[in-house]
Amino acid sequence: MPSSDRPADALSAWIRDRARPLRTLDPDDVDDSDLEPLLEIVGDARVVALGESMHRVHEFFALRDRMFRFLHRRAGFTAFVTESGLPEGRHVDDWIRTGRGGLRDALRDGVSYRFGACQEMLDQLTWMRERAATARSIPRWYGMDLPDSSASALPGVQAALELLDVVDAHYAAHVRATLLPRFGYLPADRTGLAQAAPTIQAYLALPAAERAALTVGIADLAARIRARRREQVAALGGGAEAEARVDFPIHAAESARAADAFLQAMTAGPTRTWPAANIRDAWMADAVEGILQREPRILVTAANGHVQRTAFSAPPFVPDPMTTMGGHLADRLGGDLVVIGTLFGGGEQWLHRPAPADPPGHSRPFVSALAPLDPASLDAAVERSGIGDAIVDLRSAPPTVSAALDATTGWHNGDVVQPGRARDAFDAVAFVRSVSPWQTWIDERGLDRR
């Protein structure tokens, strides 16, 4: 077979022909003409879900910032929705809309998983605040994830209490007296980069009766606050503004209930005889649907493993394929969803690990070169094509190229390949030839350098 007729060669040639080069990843660059092909890829979809091959990557932060600015200005996208706690996200959105409080406070208190501790996020929020102050269309910021970096339900309970203190004071006092004290198990020091680990360990160490009491109290809170929505809106004077003030705490309470279910499922993990349920991704899909009740078009950003339409698996750690947020949204939204995965050609990654003397929850950052790409992966196939940073619409592949795409083994999540057919998972992919660590101000003990 002539080399030009080999499936791999046909795939490389098609990628070179169909790739839409990205002239820059700099969100502040005023020339966004290279993003024009994105309008054709997005079409009339209300939701664009943009993945990340790994977190804490400068280029992926820059890409999503640049893409949101473009879609906000050119396509009526009003909200940026990301893999961060829903209850905490109100701090960030309030700062964008009003400028009240400090930006650093919003980044620290409003962004989960310590994802706010970087210059890239600070720059994005600064642009969103400037846009809100000077333009007719105010960009909104939402978290869609479980509260407290998926480690506890507490932020959801606290957000609900902010409403209940005003409209249902007697019940609020009951929650403060009976439910809040049960979170006393949380570690006193929660400042470390890996604080979620000892927080979850503390939950798992609780007696079964105490965990059950938490579940009952959180379920009662979530059910009651939703059931009394009409009374709560009336207590605030009625109208759209009152409804918005009520709906956020309702969703926050529901995020607390989902977080509790997520944690409860861990207690059965070592002994269960049934497949795991992806409670976290189901909740994020619900959160996105809730946001769509208020926003016409949104950009959703999360790991590839959350946005992909296909089931997620990572043997041997996740042996049973689990439905992703993207899978749920694909069923619910149909053509109103466009999913864009990310690929990379190489570079360095930002990681962290504890040293022997570090207290629980603390770990030390380090930078590591990424391992060579799996030659059978889609990342490697795109890298071999020789293109630079670009977006490729997978939906336009002809049959011969589709077969070659389907023959790749999957796509990289960091050094690990996620198995699957890329055309089933993503509508398009954004390729970054070389990735580098985010521009963080966290030092070796997880403290602020500045």
C-alpha positions in Angstrom: 0.0 0.0 0.0 1.5 3.4 -0.9 2.3 5.4 2.2 -0.1 8.2 1.1 -2.9 5.6 1.2 -2.3 4.4 4.7 -5.1 5.3 7.2 -2.5 7.1 9.5 -1.3 9.2 6.6 -4.8 10.0 5.5 -5.6 11.1 9.1 -2.6 13.3 9.3 -3.3 14.9 5.9 -7.0 15.5 6.9 -5.9 17.1 10.2 -3.5 19.4 8.5 -6.2 20.4 6.0 -9.1 20.8 8.5 -7.2 22.3 11.5 -8.2 25.9 12.2 -4.9 27.4 13.5 -5.0 29.5 16.7 -2.8 32.5 16.2 -2.4 33.0 19.9 -3.8 31.8 23.2 -3.4 35.3 24.8 -6.8 36.4 26.0 -5.8 40.0 25.9 -4.9 40.0 22.2 -7.5 42.2 20.4 -7.4 40.3 17.1 -9.8 37.3 17.5 -10.3 36.7 13.8 -8.6 33.2 14.2 -11.6 32.2 16.4 -14.1 32.9 13.7 -14.4 29.1 12.7 -15.6 28.5 16.3 -18.9 30.2 15.4 -19.5 27.5 12.8 -18.5 24.7 15.2 -20.8 26.1 17.9 -23.8 26.9 15.6 -26.9 27.6 17.6 -26.0 25.4 20.6 -26.9 26.9 24.0 -24.1 25.0 25.8 -20.4 24.7 24.8 -18.5 22.3 27.0 -14.7 22.8 26.9 -12.6 20.1 28.4 -9.1 20.1 29.9 -6.6 17.2 29.5 -5.3 18.1 33.0 -5.8 20.9 35.5 -3.5 23.7 36.4 -2.2 24.2 32.9 -1.5 27.7 31.7 -2.5 27.2 28.1 -5.9 25.6 29.0 -6.7 28.4 31.4 -5.8 30.9 28.6 -7.8 29.1 26.0 -11.0 29.0 28.0 -10.6 32.7 29.0 -10.0 33.7 25.3 -12.9 31.5 24.1 -15.3 32.9 26.6 -14.4 36.5 25.8 -15.0 35.8 22.1 -18.3 33.9 22.6 -19.5 36.6 25.0 -18.8 39.4 22.5 -19.8 37.7 19.4 -22.3 35.0 20.1 -24.4 36.1 23.1 -22.8 33.8 25.7 -23.7 35.3 29.0 -22.1 33.0 31.6 -18.9 31.1 32.4 -19.6 27.9 34.3 -16.8 25.9 35.7 -15.7 22.9 37.8 -16.0 24.6 41.2 -18.4 24.5 44.1 -21.8 26.0 43.3 -22.4 27.6 46.8 -19.0 29.2 46.9 -19.4 30.6 43.3 -21.7 33.4 44.5 -18.6 35.2 46.0 -17.0 35.4 42.6 -20.2 36.4 40.7 -20.9 39.1 43.3 -17.5 40.6 42.9 -17.8 40.6 39.1 -21.2 42.3 39.2 -20.6 44.8 42.0 -16.9 45.1 42.7 -17.6 44.8 46.4 -15.1 43.0 48.5 -11.6 41.9 47.4 -10.7 40.0 44.3 -8.2 37.9 46.2 -11.0 37.1 48.7 -13.2 36.0 45.8 -10.5 33.8 44.4 -9.8 32.2 47.7 -13.3 31.7 49.0 -15.2 31.4 45.8 -13.2 28.9 43.7 -12.9 25.3 44.8 -9.9 23.0 44.6 -7.6 26.0 45.0 -8.1 26.7 41.2 -8.3 30.4 42.0 -4.7 30.6 43.2 -3.3 31.6 39.8 -2.7 34.7 37.7 -4.7 33.2 34.9 -7.9 33.2 36.9 -7.2 36.6 38.4 -6.8 38.0 34.8 -10.1 36.4 33.7 -12.1 37.7 36.6 -10.5 41.2 36.1 -11.7 41.2 32.5 -15.2 40.1 33.5 -15.4 42.8 36.1 -14.3 45.4 33.6 -16.8 44.2 31.1 -19.6 44.3 33.7 -18.7 47.9 34.6 -18.5 49.1 31.0 -20.7 47.0 28.8 -24.5 46.4 28.5 -24.1 42.7 28.9 -22.7 41.6 32.2 -20.9 38.3 32.1 -21.9 35.9 34.9 -19.7 33.3 36.8 -21.1 30.1 38.2 -19.7 27.1 40.0 -21.5 23.9 39.1 -19.6 21.4 41.3 -20.2 19.9 44.8 -19.3 22.3 47.6 -16.0 22.4 49.5 -13.9 20.7 46.8 -16.3 17.7 47.0 -15.2 17.1 50.6 -18.1 18.3 52.7 -21.6 19.7 52.5 -21.0 22.6 54.8 -20.8 25.5 52.2 -24.2 24.4 50.8 -25.8 24.5 54.3 -24.3 27.9 55.1 -25.5 29.4 51.8 -29.1 28.1 52.6 -28.9 29.6 56.1 -28.2 33.1 54.6 -31.8 33.0 53.2 -33.4 31.2 56.1 -32.1 33.7 58.6 -34.2 36.3 56.8 -37.4 34.4 55.8 -37.6 31.4 58.1 -35.8 32.4 61.3 -37.3 29.8 63.6 -36.2 27.0 61.3 -32.8 28.6 60.7 -32.3 28.6 64.5 -33.1 24.9 64.5 -30.6 24.2 61.7 -27.9 26.1 63.6 -28.6 24.2 66.8 -28.9 20.7 65.4 -27.1 20.5 62.0 -24.2 22.9 62.1 -22.6 21.4 65.2 -22.3 18.1 63.4 -19.7 19.6 61.1 -17.4 19.9 64.1 -15.5 16.8 62.7 -13.9 19.0 60.0 -10.2 19.4 60.5 -9.1 22.7 62.1 -6.4 23.3 59.5 -7.9 23.4 56.0 -5.3 25.6 54.3 -3.3 22.9 52.6 -3.3 22.2 48.9 -4.6 18.7 49.6 -7.0 19.6 52.4 -9.8 17.6 50.8 -8.1 14.3 51.6 -8.0 14.7 55.5 -11.5 16.3 55.3 -12.9 13.2 53.6 -10.9 10.9 55.9 -12.5 12.7 58.9 -15.9 12.1 57.5 -15.2 8.4 56.9 -14.0 8.1 60.5 -17.4 9.2 61.9 -19.6 6.6 63.5 -22.3 5.4 61.2 -25.0 6.9 63.4 -23.4 10.3 63.2 -23.1 10.1 59.4 -26.8 9.1 59.3 -27.7 12.1 61.4 -25.9 14.4 59.0 -27.8 12.8 56.1 -31.2 13.3 57.7 -30.5 16.9 58.7 -29.2 17.9 55.2 -32.1 16.1 53.5 -34.6 17.9 55.7 -33.0 21.2 55.0 -33.0 20.7 51.2 -36.6 19.4 51.1 -38.0 22.1 53.3 -36.3 25.1 51.6 -37.6 23.9 48.2 -41.1 23.1 49.4 -41.4 26.6 50.9 -40.1 28.5 47.8 -43.4 30.3 47.3 -43.6 31.5 50.9 -40.0 32.6 50.8 -40.4 34.6 47.6 -43.5 36.3 49.1 -41.5 37.1 52.3 -39.0 39.0 50.1 -41.7 41.0 48.3 -42.2 38.9 45.2 -41.0 39.4 41.7 -38.0 38.3 39.7 -35.4 39.6 42.1 -37.0 37.8 45.0 -37.1 34.6 43.0 -33.4 34.9 42.2 -32.6 35.5 45.9 -34.5 32.4 46.8 -33.5 30.0 44.0 -29.8 30.2 44.7 -30.0 29.0 48.3 -32.4 26.3 47.2 -29.8 25.0 44.7 -27.1 25.4 47.4 -29.0 23.2 49.8 -29.5 20.6 47.0 -25.7 20.7 46.4 -25.3 19.9 50.1 -27.6 16.9 49.7 -25.6 15.7 46.6 -22.3 16.2 48.5 -23.6 14.1 51.3 -24.7 11.3 49.0 -21.3 11.5 47.3 -19.5 11.0 50.6 -22.0 8.4 51.9 -21.2 6.3 48.8 -17.6 6.2 49.8 -18.4 4.3 53.0 -19.8 1.4 51.0 -16.9 1.4 48.5 -14.8 -1.4 50.0 -17.7 -3.8 50.4 -20.3 -3.0 47.7 -21.3 -5.6 45.2 -22.9 -3.2 42.7 -21.4 -0.8 40.2 -20.4 2.7 41.4 -22.7 5.6 40.6 -21.2 8.9 39.4 -23.1 11.1 41.8 -20.8 14.1 41.3 -21.3 14.3 37.5 -25.0 13.8 37.8 -25.2 16.7 40.1 -23.1 18.9 37.8 -25.5 18.1 34.9 -28.4 19.2 37.1 -26.6 22.4 38.1 -26.0 23.2 34.4 -29.7 22.7 33.6 -30.5 25.0 36.5 -28.2 27.7 35.2 -29.8 27.4 31.7 -33.1 28.5 33.3 -31.5 31.9 33.8 -28.8 32.2 31.1 -29.4 31.9 27.3 -26.0 30.5 26.3 -23.1 29.3 28.5 -19.6 28.1 28.3 -19.0 25.1 30.6 -15.4 24.2 31.5 -14.2 21.1 33.3 -11.8 18.1 32.8 -12.2 16.1 29.6 -13.4 13.3 31.8 -16.4 15.3 32.9 -17.4 17.0 29.6 -17.0 14.0 27.3 -20.3 12.4 26.1 -18.9 8.9 26.5 -18.7 7.0 29.8 -15.5 7.6 31.9 -13.3 4.8 32.9 -9.7 4.7 34.2 -8.7 1.1 34.9 -7.7 -0.1 37.4 -8.9 2.8 39.6 -12.3 3.2 37.9 -12.9 -0.2 36.3 -16.6 0.3 35.7 -17.5 2.9 33.0 -19.5 5.7 34.6 -21.9 8.2 33.0 -20.3 11.7 32.8 -21.8 15.1 33.1 -21.4 15.4 29.3 -23.4 12.1 28.9 -26.3 13.4 31.0 -26.3 16.7 29.1 -26.2 15.0 25.7 -29.3 13.1 26.6 -31.1 16.2 27.9 -30.0 18.9 25.5 -29.4 17.1 22.2 -28.2 19.5 19.6 -28.1 22.3 22.1 -24.8 20.9 23.4 -21.4 21.1 21.7 -18.4 19.4 23.3 -14.8 20.4 22.7 -12.1 18.2 24.2 -8.4 19.3 24.6 -5.3 17.5 23.4 -1.6 18.2 23.8 1.7 17.4 22.2 4.0 17.5 25.2 5.3 19.8 27.8 5.4 20.1 31.6 2.7 19.5 34.3 2.2 21.0 37.8 1.8 18.4 40.5 2.1 18.3 44.3 2.9 15.6 46.9 3.3 15.6 50.6 6.7 15.6 52.3 7.2 13.4 55.4 7.1 16.4 57.7 4.1 18.1 56.2 0.9 18.3 58.3 -2.2 16.4 57.0 -3.6 18.1 53.9 -0.4 20.0 53.0 1.8 19.0 50.1 4.6 20.5 48.0 4.3 21.6 44.4 6.7 20.5 41.8 7.0 20.6 38.0 7.4 17.4 36.0 8.0 16.7 32.3 5.1 14.8 30.7 5.8 11.3 29.7 5.9 10.6 25.9 2.5 10.3 24.3 1.0 6.9 23.8 1.7 6.5 20.0 -1.8 5.0 19.5 -3.6 7.9 21.2 -5.4 10.7 19.4 -3.0 13.2 20.9 -0.1 11.5 19.2 -1.9 11.3 15.9 -2.5 15.0 16.0 1.0 15.7 17.1 2.4 13.7 14.2 0.4 15.9 11.8 2.8 18.7 12.5 0.1 21.4 13.2 0.5 24.0 15.9 -2.2 25.2 18.3 -5.5 24.6 16.5 -9.1 23.5 16.7 -10.3 20.6 14.6 -14.0 19.8 13.9 -14.2 16.0 14.2 -17.7 16.0 12.7 -16.5 16.8 9.2 -14.3 13.7 8.9 -15.0 11.6 5.8 -15.4 7.8 6.1 -11.8 6.9 5.6 -10.6 9.4 8.1 -13.4 8.4 10.6 -12.0 4.9 10.5 -8.5 6.1 11.4 -9.9 8.3 14.1 -11.8 5.4 15.6 -8.7 3.3 15.5 -6.9 5.6 18.0 -7.0 4.1 21.5 -8.3 7.3 23.3 -7.0 10.6 24.5 -4.6 11.7 27.2 -5.6 12.8 30.6 -2.2 13.8 31.7 0.1 10.8 31.4 -2.8 8.4 31.3 -4.9 7.5 28.2 -8.7 7.6 28.6 -9.9 4.8 26.4 -12.7 5.6 23.9 -13.7 6.8 20.5 -13.0 10.5 20.2 -15.8 11.1 17.7 -18.3 9.7 20.2 -16.9 11.8 23.0 -16.3 15.2 21.3 -17.6 17.3 18.5 -14.3 19.0 18.1 -10.9 19.1 19.8 -8.5 21.9 20.6 -4.9 21.0 20.3 -2.1 22.7 22.2 1.4 21.6 21.0 3.2 22.3 24.3 1.7 22.9 27.7 3.2 24.5 30.8 2.3 24.9 34.4 -0.2 27.6 35.5 1.2 30.9 36.9 0.5 30.3 40.6 1.4 32.2 43.7 1.3 29.1 45.9 4.6 28.4 47.6 5.9 25.0 48.8 3.6 25.0 51.8 0.5 26.2 50.0 0.7 29.8 51.2 0.4 33.1 49.4 3.7 34.4 48.2 2.5 38.0 47.5 
